[in-house]
Amino acid sequence: MKTPEEHPLMEEIYEPLGSFELYKKSFSDLLKAPRDLWLLFIIKFCLYGSFSTFLAALSIYITEVKDFSDLYLCLAFAAIGGPGLIFFIIFGSFNDRYGIRYTLILGSLTAFLPFLVIAVYDDLLVSALIIMFPGAFSISLLAPALEVGIKYYTQAHYRTLALSLYSVLSYVSLIVGGILIEVLMVTGSKDFATFRIIFIYCAVNCIIALVLSYFLRQLDFSSFDEMEVTTSRAQQKSNWQFVREFVVTKKFWRLFSVLSIVLVIKSITFQQAIALPLYMSRDLGSDKHYGLVIIINQVLLIIFLPIFTYSIYYFSAYEIFIIGGTIGILAVFPLMFGASYYTIITYILISSVAESLYNPRLLEYVFEVSHKGKEGMIVSLAGIITIIIMVCSGMMGGGLLNEFCPDDGEQKCWLMWLIIAAVPLPGLLTLIFARSCIEEPSFESQPYLSWVKEAKHT
């Protein structure tokens, strides 16, 4: 038998890697990622631990420590979301223009201040003002910078896995917060002294993130993915010019539609921090193990995320949104059969499956569809939509608790959960039946909106 050397024209047969081999290769390549990615993961762990732990404890703090009504939950989320919405609009492109390192340093510093003040001063007005302004400003900087950093410190073939790990670290940080809440709720009293420990914990996490941000290398977009847009070039444009370049495209409005729908569906998980703790107290008769429920939720997400990341080889991101959205809405139905730890854990189990499906894919979809150099602006857009939905969810959760699951009076808590499940249903149907209109096509001859001047010159 002749060897290939004796047949120089014989082509070597190339067999592409299978899905499982690609999956394993992603793991090995992720370990070779720049050190900045691992610093970014730790920063995310600290900052998410601060914000998520604070929000998880907020409903109990307002209603049982401060003894305010459920409707004050609406005001609390509006106080966070209203200024945050404005800051996202004004500073949404900050990290695109000035780089991730500077954005994280400034954001971590302004995130630290509210937690420090709240831990020191037991004053409602001071707490509200410090959350409304420095707190909301920090979120508008940190959320886009952290998420865009994942793209520019990774390569495309292992980016989904990096995003899954990014989400896992978020859940681990919330587990730590959940353990803290669980210990304090079981062993301590529901008073300011107990919650001061939570606020100090949040402040310390922000300080750690601030220190680590100094060690990130300043990001020049031209060094990654052969991008033409650099931060220095972006700074030469006005904020409106920078934003307009993307807003006048059809791509932007399709992405805006998909983001809005998926985030409305995702709002069901917001009720885990808004309605669930008070629901457990009123319909179950005890909220002592709310922290344990948080921990179970995060453990399930950590288990499911690596498993469902494998789905990228079989389904597109858009298809994942439909599948995950359907599962997310169905997750609420066990709670309509009454409160017990069985129904609550079933709800947590099913919603964890949904979240582990669409959570990392949503950010990846943004990276795939966005114009290069403007990812931060689009992530900020997602932040704007999230804040609007968070405020609406807080208002809806507080209103539904007051109406259908009050502390005193007739309770119809099952109806509250039915309404919560019904709200995102029209969005899911839109994803299914309007797919040809809002899914990003593989090719588009005319990328601009028909009525803008750019369309006349292409």
Secondary structure, DSSP 8 states (H G I E B T S, - for coil): ---GGG-TT---------HHHHHHHHHHHHTTS-HHHHHHHHHHHHHHHHHHHHHHHHHHIIIIIS---THHHHHHHHHHHHHHHHHHHHHTTHHHHH-HHHHHHHHHHHHHHHHHHHHH---HHHHHHHIIIIIHHHHHHHHHHHHHHHHHTS-GGGHHHHHHHHHHHHHHHHHHHHHHHHHHHHHS-SSHHHHHHHHHHHHHHHHHHHHHHTTS----GGGSTT-S--HHHHHTS-HHHHHHHHHTBHHHHHHHHHHHHHHHHHGGGGHHHHTHHHHIIIIIS--TTHHHHHHHHHHHHHHHHHHHHGGGGTS-HHHHHHHHHHHHHHTTGGGGG---HHHHHHHHHHHHHHHHHHHHHHHHHHHHHS-TT-HHHHHHHHHHHHHHHHHHHHHHHHHHHHHHS-SSS---HHHHHHHHHHTTHHHHHHHHHTHHHHS--S--S--B-TTSGGGGG-
